[in-house]
Amino acid sequence: MKHKAKNTEKKVWVEVEVNKYTDGITVFRGQMLKADLEAWSRGELVECAVKLEKTYWFLEDNICVLGKGDDNARQYTGETYLRADTIMLIFALKDDSFPTHALPNIDNIFPFPGRSKQ
């Protein structure tokens, strides 16, 4: 049986809510393998990590992209590994959900309760 190379497998854009146990929930967005998402949803990924590529998040009115920004942030690759047992929720996003600083794509941003400024 032939196996596809990891770099040619289908990837999906997701939003991941991670429970950090001490600081509450942190929300990241990025791209992950569709096979990893399906395995996580079946409960097969318990004692491992999920790779989130092109990681970004929202901080108030700003978009923070891992690997871009000031000198210190540029050292990162944009890839994040999240322990599967810390993931609370994964939301599937629309394709091409990576924002640009010049023109952020807000088509995939949905107002969830508790995430808006008071």
N, CA, C and O atoms as CSV, one atom per row, in Angstrom:
chain,resi,resn,atom,element,x,y,z
A,1,MET,N,N,0.835,-1.175,0.000
A,1,MET,CA,C,0.000,0.000,0.000
A,1,MET,C,C,0.882,1.242,0.000
A,1,MET,O,O,1.837,1.332,0.772
A,2,LYS,N,N,0.563,2.187,-0.857
A,2,LYS,CA,C,1.330,3.422,-0.923
A,2,LYS,C,C,0.807,4.413,0.103
A,2,LYS,O,O,-0.397,4.508,0.340
A,3,HIS,N,N,1.728,5.146,0.705
A,3,HIS,CA,C,1.361,6.194,1.657
A,3,HIS,C,C,1.719,7.539,1.057
A,3,HIS,O,O,2.788,7.699,0.467
A,4,LYS,N,N,0.841,8.489,1.205
A,4,LYS,CA,C,1.117,9.835,0.731
A,4,LYS,C,C,2.176,10.469,1.630
A,4,LYS,O,O,2.259,10.172,2.822
A,5,ALA,N,N,2.966,11.329,1.046
A,5,ALA,CA,C,3.918,12.096,1.853
A,5,ALA,C,C,3.126,13.090,2.690
A,5,ALA,O,O,2.081,13.578,2.259
A,6,LYS,N,N,3.621,13.388,3.882
A,6,LYS,CA,C,2.918,14.299,4.791
A,6,LYS,C,C,2.635,15.657,4.151
A,6,LYS,O,O,1.594,16.260,4.413
A,7,ASN,N,N,3.557,16.141,3.313
A,7,ASN,CA,C,3.374,17.473,2.751
A,7,ASN,C,C,2.338,17.518,1.640
A,7,ASN,O,O,1.968,18.610,1.208
A,8,THR,N,N,1.851,16.372,1.156
A,8,THR,CA,C,0.829,16.376,0.114
A,8,THR,C,C,-0.542,15.990,0.658
A,8,THR,O,O,-1.514,15.952,-0.096
A,9,GLU,N,N,-0.633,15.703,1.957
A,9,GLU,CA,C,-1.917,15.342,2.545
A,9,GLU,C,C,-2.795,16.577,2.676
A,9,GLU,O,O,-2.302,17.700,2.781
A,10,LYS,N,N,-4.086,16.353,2.668
A,10,LYS,CA,C,-5.074,17.426,2.777
A,10,LYS,C,C,-4.964,18.129,4.117
A,10,LYS,O,O,-4.929,17.486,5.167
A,11,LYS,N,N,-4.909,19.455,4.074
A,11,LYS,CA,C,-4.860,20.261,5.289
A,11,LYS,C,C,-6.119,21.107,5.367
A,11,LYS,O,O,-6.693,21.483,4.345
A,12,VAL,N,N,-6.541,21.402,6.585
A,12,VAL,CA,C,-7.723,22.224,6.811
A,12,VAL,C,C,-7.369,23.358,7.766
A,12,VAL,O,O,-6.485,23.217,8.611
A,13,TRP,N,N,-8.065,24.482,7.624
A,13,TRP,CA,C,-7.910,25.603,8.537
A,13,TRP,C,C,-8.816,25.375,9.724
A,13,TRP,O,O,-9.975,24.994,9.564
A,14,VAL,N,N,-8.290,25.609,10.922
A,14,VAL,CA,C,-9.055,25.345,12.141
A,14,VAL,C,C,-8.817,26.447,13.173
A,14,VAL,O,O,-7.848,27.203,13.110
A,15,GLU,N,N,-9.739,26.499,14.114
A,15,GLU,CA,C,-9.550,27.286,15.329
A,15,GLU,C,C,-9.551,26.279,16.464
A,15,GLU,O,O,-10.453,25.446,16.562
A,16,VAL,N,N,-8.542,26.354,17.321
A,16,VAL,CA,C,-8.371,25.378,18.388
A,16,VAL,C,C,-8.424,26.090,19.730
A,16,VAL,O,O,-7.696,27.055,19.963
A,17,GLU,N,N,-9.295,25.602,20.611
A,17,GLU,CA,C,-9.349,26.107,21.976
A,17,GLU,C,C,-8.567,25.149,22.860
A,17,GLU,O,O,-8.865,23.956,22.926
A,18,VAL,N,N,-7.555,25.694,23.543
A,18,VAL,CA,C,-6.655,24.889,24.358
A,18,VAL,C,C,-6.820,25.290,25.820
A,18,VAL,O,O,-6.815,26.476,26.152
A,19,ASN,N,N,-6.967,24.294,26.687
A,19,ASN,CA,C,-7.062,24.532,28.119
A,19,ASN,C,C,-5.647,24.455,28.694
A,19,ASN,O,O,-5.036,23.386,28.711
A,20,LYS,N,N,-5.134,25.584,29.162
A,20,LYS,CA,C,-3.776,25.631,29.708
A,20,LYS,C,C,-3.759,25.363,31.207
A,20,LYS,O,O,-2.707,25.470,31.836
A,21,TYR,N,N,-4.893,25.021,31.784
A,21,TYR,CA,C,-5.036,24.630,33.188
A,21,TYR,C,C,-4.845,25.774,34.176
A,21,TYR,O,O,-5.569,25.833,35.169
A,22,THR,N,N,-3.907,26.682,33.948
A,22,THR,CA,C,-3.677,27.761,34.908
A,22,THR,C,C,-4.217,29.096,34.427
A,22,THR,O,O,-4.714,29.890,35.226
A,23,ASP,N,N,-4.125,29.348,33.136
A,23,ASP,CA,C,-4.518,30.647,32.597
A,23,ASP,C,C,-5.832,30.599,31.833
A,23,ASP,O,O,-6.165,31.554,31.131
A,24,GLY,N,N,-6.576,29.528,31.950
A,24,GLY,CA,C,-7.837,29.415,31.223
A,24,GLY,C,C,-7.639,28.945,29.801
A,24,GLY,O,O,-6.686,28.230,29.491
A,25,ILE,N,N,-8.543,29.351,28.950
A,25,ILE,CA,C,-8.549,28.865,27.574
A,25,ILE,C,C,-7.813,29.832,26.658
A,25,ILE,O,O,-7.996,31.047,26.744
A,26,THR,N,N,-6.985,29.287,25.788
A,26,THR,CA,C,-6.280,30.051,24.771
A,26,THR,C,C,-6.785,29.589,23.413
A,26,THR,O,O,-7.003,28.396,23.196
A,27,VAL,N,N,-6.969,30.530,22.505
A,27,VAL,CA,C,-7.503,30.217,21.180
A,27,VAL,C,C,-6.431,30.487,20.132
A,27,VAL,O,O,-5.885,31.587,20.054
A,28,PHE,N,N,-6.137,29.470,19.329
A,28,PHE,CA,C,-5.195,29.582,18.222
A,28,PHE,C,C,-5.926,29.238,16.928
A,28,PHE,O,O,-6.912,28.500,16.931
A,29,ARG,N,N,-5.431,29.780,15.839
A,29,ARG,CA,C,-5.907,29.393,14.513
A,29,ARG,C,C,-4.710,28.958,13.699
A,29,ARG,O,O,-3.583,29.392,13.937
A,30,GLY,N,N,-4.971,28.097,12.737
A,30,GLY,CA,C,-3.905,27.626,11.874
A,30,GLY,C,C,-4.389,26.507,10.984
A,30,GLY,O,O,-5.589,26.300,10.804
A,31,GLN,N,N,-3.444,25.802,10.441
A,31,GLN,CA,C,-3.741,24.736,9.492
A,31,GLN,C,C,-3.208,23.423,10.047
A,31,GLN,O,O,-2.084,23.363,10.544
A,32,MET,N,N,-4.021,22.367,9.959
A,32,MET,CA,C,-3.600,21.055,10.423
A,32,MET,C,C,-4.013,19.998,9.404
A,32,MET,O,O,-4.852,20.243,8.537
A,33,LEU,N,N,-3.417,18.836,9.524
A,33,LEU,CA,C,-3.778,17.742,8.627
A,33,LEU,C,C,-5.220,17.313,8.889
A,33,LEU,O,O,-5.637,17.180,10.039
A,34,LYS,N,N,-5.963,17.102,7.829
A,34,LYS,CA,C,-7.348,16.649,7.965
A,34,LYS,C,C,-7.395,15.300,8.672
A,34,LYS,O,O,-8.315,15.039,9.447
A,35,ALA,N,N,-6.419,14.447,8.414
A,35,ALA,CA,C,-6.364,13.131,9.061
A,35,ALA,C,C,-6.197,13.272,10.579
A,35,ALA,O,O,-6.775,12.496,11.340
A,36,ASP,N,N,-5.399,14.273,11.026
A,36,ASP,CA,C,-5.237,14.511,12.460
A,36,ASP,C,C,-6.536,15.012,13.079
A,36,ASP,O,O,-6.893,14.609,14.186
A,37,LEU,N,N,-7.237,15.882,12.376
A,37,LEU,CA,C,-8.516,16.383,12.877
A,37,LEU,C,C,-9.519,15.245,13.024
A,37,LEU,O,O,-10.215,15.152,14.035
A,38,GLU,N,N,-9.590,14.391,12.028
A,38,GLU,CA,C,-10.517,13.261,12.085
A,38,GLU,C,C,-10.139,12.286,13.199
A,38,GLU,O,O,-11.013,11.779,13.902
A,39,ALA,N,N,-8.846,12.022,13.364
A,39,ALA,CA,C,-8.398,11.118,14.427
A,39,ALA,C,C,-8.693,11.719,15.803
A,39,ALA,O,O,-9.107,11.003,16.715
A,40,TRP,N,N,-8.479,13.043,15.960
A,40,TRP,CA,C,-8.790,13.696,17.243
A,40,TRP,C,C,-10.288,13.600,17.534
A,40,TRP,O,O,-10.686,13.348,18.671
A,41,SER,N,N,-11.114,13.798,16.513
A,41,SER,CA,C,-12.560,13.758,16.734
A,41,SER,C,C,-13.050,12.359,17.110
A,41,SER,O,O,-14.089,12.221,17.756
A,42,ARG,N,N,-12.319,11.336,16.716
A,42,ARG,CA,C,-12.673,9.954,17.089
A,42,ARG,C,C,-12.076,9.553,18.435
A,42,ARG,O,O,-12.350,8.461,18.933
A,43,GLY,N,N,-11.263,10.425,19.025
A,43,GLY,CA,C,-10.640,10.110,20.302
A,43,GLY,C,C,-9.396,9.261,20.182
A,43,GLY,O,O,-8.953,8.673,21.169
A,44,GLU,N,N,-8.823,9.183,18.994
A,44,GLU,CA,C,-7.640,8.350,18.779
A,44,GLU,C,C,-6.337,9.077,19.119
A,44,GLU,O,O,-5.304,8.433,19.305
A,45,LEU,N,N,-6.373,10.405,19.202
A,45,LEU,CA,C,-5.176,11.171,19.562
A,45,LEU,C,C,-5.329,11.616,21.004
A,45,LEU,O,O,-5.968,12.634,21.274
A,46,VAL,N,N,-4.761,10.880,21.920
A,46,VAL,CA,C,-4.892,11.204,23.333
A,46,VAL,C,C,-3.536,11.565,23.929
A,46,VAL,O,O,-3.386,12.620,24.546
A,47,GLU,N,N,-2.566,10.705,23.747
A,47,GLU,CA,C,-1.251,10.916,24.347
A,47,GLU,C,C,-0.236,11.345,23.301
A,47,GLU,O,O,0.837,10.753,23.182
A,48,CYS,N,N,-0.579,12.370,22.550
A,48,CYS,CA,C,0.345,12.856,21.529
A,48,CYS,C,C,0.104,14.347,21.311
A,48,CYS,O,O,-0.665,14.968,22.044
A,49,ALA,N,N,0.745,14.907,20.324
A,49,ALA,CA,C,0.586,16.321,20.000
A,49,ALA,C,C,0.043,16.463,18.584
A,49,ALA,O,O,0.243,15.600,17.729
A,50,VAL,N,N,-0.649,17.573,18.364
A,50,VAL,CA,C,-1.188,17.911,17.056
A,50,VAL,C,C,-0.372,19.082,16.532
A,50,VAL,O,O,-0.135,20.049,17.255
A,51,LYS,N,N,0.051,19.001,15.294
A,51,LYS,CA,C,0.834,20.074,14.683
A,51,LYS,C,C,-0.116,21.095,14.056
A,51,LYS,O,O,-0.948,20.752,13.215
A,52,LEU,N,N,0.021,22.345,14.475
A,52,LEU,CA,C,-0.763,23.447,13.931
A,52,LEU,C,C,0.206,24.335,13.159
A,52,LEU,O,O,1.115,24.922,13.746
A,53,GLU,N,N,0.014,24.435,11.851
A,53,GLU,CA,C,0.899,25.219,10.996
A,53,GLU,C,C,0.304,26.603,10.744
A,53,GLU,O,O,-0.907,26.795,10.849
A,54,LYS,N,N,1.158,27.552,10.415
A,54,LYS,CA,C,0.746,28.930,10.129
A,54,LYS,C,C,-0.099,29.487,11.268
A,54,LYS,O,O,-1.156,30.076,11.044
A,55,THR,N,N,0.381,29.293,12.485
A,55,THR,CA,C,-0.357,29.656,13.696
A,55,THR,C,C,-0.533,31.165,13.814
A,55,THR,O,O,0.401,31.940,13.609
A,56,TYR,N,N,-1.757,31.556,14.149
A,56,TYR,CA,C,-2.035,32.955,14.458
A,56,TYR,C,C,-3.163,33.032,15.471
A,56,TYR,O,O,-3.865,32.049,15.706
A,57,TRP,N,N,-3.335,34.216,16.075
A,57,TRP,CA,C,-4.392,34.423,17.054
A,57,TRP,C,C,-4.749,35.898,17.053
A,57,TRP,O,O,-4.052,36.729,16.471
A,58,PHE,N,N,-5.836,36.197,17.710
A,58,PHE,CA,C,-6.316,37.572,17.808
A,58,PHE,C,C,-6.058,38.083,19.214
A,58,PHE,O,O,-6.348,37.399,20.195
A,59,LEU,N,N,-5.514,39.281,19.306
A,59,LEU,CA,C,-5.259,39.928,20.580
A,59,LEU,C,C,-5.879,41.313,20.500
A,59,LEU,O,O,-5.318,42.227,19.896
A,60,GLU,N,N,-7.040,41.453,21.115
A,60,GLU,CA,C,-7.859,42.660,21.019
A,60,GLU,C,C,-8.141,42.930,19.552
A,60,GLU,O,O,-8.799,42.115,18.904
A,61,ASP,N,N,-7.670,44.043,19.003
A,61,ASP,CA,C,-7.952,44.360,17.600
A,61,ASP,C,C,-6.810,43.999,16.675
A,61,ASP,O,O,-6.815,44.403,15.512
A,62,ASN,N,N,-5.825,43.246,17.159
A,62,ASN,CA,C,-4.648,42.903,16.367
A,62,ASN,C,C,-4.617,41.420,16.036
A,62,ASN,O,O,-5.146,40.588,16.773
A,63,ILE,N,N,-3.987,41.113,14.919
A,63,ILE,CA,C,-3.732,39.730,14.529
A,63,ILE,C,C,-2.264,39.451,14.797
A,63,ILE,O,O,-1.395,40.166,14.298
A,64,CYS,N,N,-1.981,38.424,15.578
A,64,CYS,CA,C,-0.614,38.030,15.892
A,64,CYS,C,C,-0.293,36.763,15.116
A,64,CYS,O,O,-0.938,35.730,15.299
A,65,VAL,N,N,0.708,36.849,14.249
A,65,VAL,CA,C,1.104,35.712,13.425
A,65,VAL,C,C,2.429,35.192,13.958
A,65,VAL,O,O,3.407,35.935,14.041
A,66,LEU,N,N,2.459,33.913,14.320
A,66,LEU,CA,C,3.680,33.316,14.850
A,66,LEU,C,C,4.752,33.304,13.767
A,66,LEU,O,O,4.540,32.756,12.686
A,67,GLY,N,N,5.900,33.905,14.055
A,67,GLY,CA,C,6.987,33.974,13.091
A,67,GLY,C,C,7.085,35.315,12.401
A,67,GLY,O,O,7.992,35.529,11.595
A,68,LYS,N,N,6.168,36.227,12.699
A,68,LYS,CA,C,6.218,37.569,12.115
A,68,LYS,C,C,6.118,38.580,13.234
A,68,LYS,O,O,5.674,38.249,14.333
A,69,GLY,N,N,6.516,39.786,12.973
A,69,GLY,CA,C,6.438,40.819,13.997
A,69,GLY,C,C,7.803,41.364,14.333
A,69,GLY,O,O,8.638,41.549,13.448
A,70,ASP,N,N,8.042,41.628,15.621
A,70,ASP,CA,C,9.323,42.206,16.012
A,70,ASP,C,C,10.435,41.161,15.931
A,70,ASP,O,O,10.191,40.002,15.594
A,71,ASP,N,N,11.648,41.585,16.242
A,71,ASP,CA,C,12.824,40.725,16.068
A,71,ASP,C,C,12.726,39.395,16.796
A,71,ASP,O,O,13.104,38.366,16.235
A,72,ASN,N,N,12.230,39.383,18.031
A,72,ASN,CA,C,12.136,38.132,18.786
A,72,ASN,C,C,11.132,37.173,18.168
A,72,ASN,O,O,11.393,35.971,18.113
A,73,ALA,N,N,10.001,37.664,17.705
A,73,ALA,CA,C,8.960,36.803,17.148
A,73,ALA,C,C,9.392,36.166,15.838
A,73,ALA,O,O,8.899,35.095,15.486
A,74,ARG,N,N,10.293,36.796,15.114
A,74,ARG,CA,C,10.724,36.257,13.822
A,74,ARG,C,C,11.504,34.957,13.954
A,74,ARG,O,O,11.703,34.262,12.958
A,75,GLN,N,N,11.944,34.615,15.143
A,75,GLN,CA,C,12.704,33.378,15.327
A,75,GLN,C,C,11.820,32.145,15.234
A,75,GLN,O,O,12.326,31.044,15.017
A,76,TYR,N,N,10.520,32.303,15.390
A,76,TYR,CA,C,9.608,31.163,15.343
A,76,TYR,C,C,9.326,30.753,13.905
A,76,TYR,O,O,9.463,31.558,12.985
A,77,THR,N,N,8.933,29.504,13.716
A,77,THR,CA,C,8.679,28.990,12.374
A,77,THR,C,C,7.224,29.143,11.946
A,77,THR,O,O,6.915,29.044,10.759
A,78,GLY,N,N,6.336,29.383,12.895
A,78,GLY,CA,C,4.914,29.431,12.574
A,78,GLY,C,C,4.217,28.126,12.887
A,78,GLY,O,O,2.995,28.032,12.763
A,79,GLU,N,N,4.972,27.116,13.290
A,79,GLU,CA,C,4.392,25.823,13.641
A,79,GLU,C,C,4.282,25.692,15.154
A,79,GLU,O,O,5.192,26.067,15.893
A,80,THR,N,N,3.152,25.152,15.599
A,80,THR,CA,C,2.900,24.956,17.017
A,80,THR,C,C,2.482,23.512,17.230
A,80,THR,O,O,1.738,22.958,16.421
A,81,TYR,N,N,2.948,22.898,18.303
A,81,TYR,CA,C,2.541,21.543,18.652
A,81,TYR,C,C,1.705,21.617,19.921
A,81,TYR,O,O,2.179,22.077,20.959
A,82,LEU,N,N,0.469,21.165,19.834
A,82,LEU,CA,C,-0.466,21.223,20.955
A,82,LEU,C,C,-0.721,19.822,21.483
A,82,LEU,O,O,-1.039,18.913,20.715
A,83,ARG,N,N,-0.584,19.645,22.779
A,83,ARG,CA,C,-0.907,18.339,23.365
A,83,ARG,C,C,-2.369,18.037,23.110
A,83,ARG,O,O,-3.237,18.863,23.391
A,84,ALA,N,N,-2.641,16.878,22.588
A,84,ALA,CA,C,-4.016,16.503,22.231
A,84,ALA,C,C,-4.943,16.510,23.435
A,84,ALA,O,O,-6.126,16.821,23.298
A,85,ASP,N,N,-4.426,16.172,24.619
A,85,ASP,CA,C,-5.298,16.123,25.797
A,85,ASP,C,C,-5.613,17.504,26.367
A,85,ASP,O,O,-6.393,17.608,27.314
A,86,THR,N,N,-5.025,18.567,25.811
A,86,THR,CA,C,-5.360,19.923,26.257
A,86,THR,C,C,-6.361,20.604,25.329
A,86,THR,O,O,-6.865,21.682,25.644
A,87,ILE,N,N,-6.651,19.983,24.190
A,87,ILE,CA,C,-7.563,20.581,23.215
A,87,ILE,C,C,-9.004,20.383,23.680
A,87,ILE,O,O,-9.454,19.260,23.905
A,88,MET,N,N,-9.713,21.500,23.817
A,88,MET,CA,C,-11.110,21.470,24.252
A,88,MET,C,C,-12.055,21.372,23.051
A,88,MET,O,O,-12.962,20.540,23.030
A,89,LEU,N,N,-11.832,22.226,22.062
A,89,LEU,CA,C,-12.680,22.292,20.872
A,89,LEU,C,C,-11.818,22.570,19.652
A,89,LEU,O,O,-10.766,23.203,19.740
A,90,ILE,N,N,-12.290,22.079,18.513
A,90,ILE,CA,C,-11.671,22.451,17.246
A,90,ILE,C,C,-12.806,22.864,16.310
A,90,ILE,O,O,-13.731,22.093,16.053
A,91,PHE,N,N,-12.715,24.090,15.811
A,91,PHE,CA,C,-13.683,24.586,14.835
A,91,PHE,C,C,-13.042,24.520,13.460
A,91,PHE,O,O,-11.923,25.000,13.280
A,92,ALA,N,N,-13.727,23.937,12.489
A,92,ALA,CA,C,-13.252,23.941,11.108
A,92,ALA,C,C,-13.584,25.303,10.507
A,92,ALA,O,O,-14.702,25.797,10.653
A,93,LEU,N,N,-12.613,25.903,9.834
A,93,LEU,CA,C,-12.792,27.204,9.208
A,93,LEU,C,C,-12.854,27.063,7.697
A,93,LEU,O,O,-12.599,25.989,7.152
A,94,LYS,N,N,-13.191,28.135,7.037
A,94,LYS,CA,C,-13.219,28.154,5.579
A,94,LYS,C,C,-11.800,28.032,5.040
A,94,LYS,O,O,-10.832,28.346,5.732
A,95,ASP,N,N,-11.689,27.572,3.799
A,95,ASP,CA,C,-10.380,27.494,3.146
A,95,ASP,C,C,-9.783,28.894,3.039
A,95,ASP,O,O,-10.505,29.891,3.038
A,96,ASP,N,N,-8.470,28.957,2.950
A,96,ASP,CA,C,-7.740,30.220,2.818
A,96,ASP,C,C,-8.059,31.176,3.957
A,96,ASP,O,O,-8.363,32.345,3.715
A,97,SER,N,N,-7.994,30.705,5.173
A,97,SER,CA,C,-8.316,31.518,6.337
A,97,SER,C,C,-7.117,32.217,6.944
A,97,SER,O,O,-7.221,32.771,8.038
A,98,PHE,N,N,-5.984,32.206,6.266
A,98,PHE,CA,C,-4.805,32.881,6.803
A,98,PHE,C,C,-4.920,34.370,6.533
A,98,PHE,O,O,-5.100,34.772,5.383
A,99,PRO,N,N,-4.821,35.197,7.564
A,99,PRO,CA,C,-4.960,36.646,7.355
A,99,PRO,C,C,-3.671,37.272,6.855
A,99,PRO,O,O,-2.588,36.712,7.024
A,100,THR,N,N,-3.796,38.422,6.246
A,100,THR,CA,C,-2.623,39.224,5.910
A,100,THR,C,C,-2.706,40.502,6.730
A,100,THR,O,O,-3.795,40.950,7.088
A,101,HIS,N,N,-1.553,41.082,7.023
A,101,HIS,CA,C,-1.564,42.321,7.813
A,101,HIS,C,C,-2.128,43.480,7.007
A,101,HIS,O,O,-2.723,44.400,7.568
A,102,ALA,N,N,-1.944,43.437,5.701
A,102,ALA,CA,C,-2.449,44.524,4.872
A,102,ALA,C,C,-3.972,44.492,4.813
A,102,ALA,O,O,-4.626,45.529,4.923
A,103,LEU,N,N,-4.525,43.311,4.641
A,103,LEU,CA,C,-5.971,43.191,4.522
A,103,LEU,C,C,-6.404,41.893,5.204
A,103,LEU,O,O,-6.458,40.851,4.551
A,104,PRO,N,N,-6.711,41.932,6.498
A,104,PRO,CA,C,-7.114,40.708,7.195
A,104,PRO,C,C,-8.394,40.132,6.596
A,104,PRO,O,O,-9.332,40.867,6.292
A,105,ASN,N,N,-8.422,38.835,6.434
A,105,ASN,CA,C,-9.615,38.156,5.944
A,105,ASN,C,C,-10.541,37.935,7.133
A,105,ASN,O,O,-10.248,37.123,8.010
A,106,ILE,N,N,-11.646,38.648,7.162
A,106,ILE,CA,C,-12.571,38.523,8.286
A,106,ILE,C,C,-13.789,37.693,7.923
A,106,ILE,O,O,-14.708,37.577,8.734
A,107,ASP,N,N,-13.827,37.106,6.723
A,107,ASP,CA,C,-14.968,36.291,6.310
A,107,ASP,C,C,-15.181,35.099,7.222
A,107,ASP,O,O,-16.315,34.653,7.395
A,108,ASN,N,N,-14.118,34.575,7.808
A,108,ASN,CA,C,-14.228,33.370,8.620
A,108,ASN,C,C,-14.311,33.661,10.115
A,108,ASN,O,O,-14.257,32.732,10.920
A,109,ILE,N,N,-14.439,34.920,10.503
A,109,ILE,CA,C,-14.462,35.275,11.915
A,109,ILE,C,C,-15.906,35.389,12.370
A,109,ILE,O,O,-16.657,36.233,11.879
A,110,PHE,N,N,-16.284,34.551,13.295
A,110,PHE,CA,C,-17.647,34.526,13.787
A,110,PHE,C,C,-17.664,34.996,15.229
A,110,PHE,O,O,-16.787,34.606,16.000
A,111,PRO,N,N,-18.634,35.825,15.629
A,111,PRO,CA,C,-18.678,36.288,17.013
A,111,PRO,C,C,-19.231,35.210,17.933
A,111,PRO,O,O,-20.429,34.927,17.903
A,112,PHE,N,N,-18.380,34.610,18.747
A,112,PHE,CA,C,-18.815,33.608,19.694
A,112,PHE,C,C,-19.144,34.297,21.017
A,112,PHE,O,O,-18.499,35.287,21.364
A,113,PRO,N,N,-20.114,33.808,21.751
A,113,PRO,CA,C,-20.416,34.394,23.062
A,113,PRO,C,C,-19.188,34.381,23.968
A,113,PRO,O,O,-18.449,33.398,24.016
A,114,GLY,N,N,-18.981,35.476,24.680
A,114,GLY,CA,C,-17.873,35.556,25.614
A,114,GLY,C,C,-16.574,35.994,24.989
A,114,GLY,O,O,-15.578,36.125,25.699
A,115,ARG,N,N,-16.537,36.227,23.691
A,115,ARG,CA,C,-15.305,36.639,23.038
A,115,ARG,C,C,-15.316,38.108,22.612
A,115,ARG,O,O,-14.336,38.592,22.046
A,116,SER,N,N,-16.381,38.802,22.870
A,116,SER,CA,C,-16.437,40.204,22.473
A,116,SER,C,C,-16.095,41.078,23.670
A,116,SER,O,O,-16.255,40.684,24.825
A,117,LYS,N,N,-15.617,42.278,23.354
A,117,LYS,CA,C,-15.293,43.229,24.418
A,117,LYS,C,C,-16.569,43.672,25.084
A,117,LYS,O,O,-17.603,43.802,24.429
A,118,GLN,N,N,-16.509,43.902,26.373
A,118,GLN,CA,C,-17.689,44.349,27.122
A,118,GLN,C,C,-17.742,45.847,27.138
A,118,GLN,O,O,-18.661,46.426,27.718
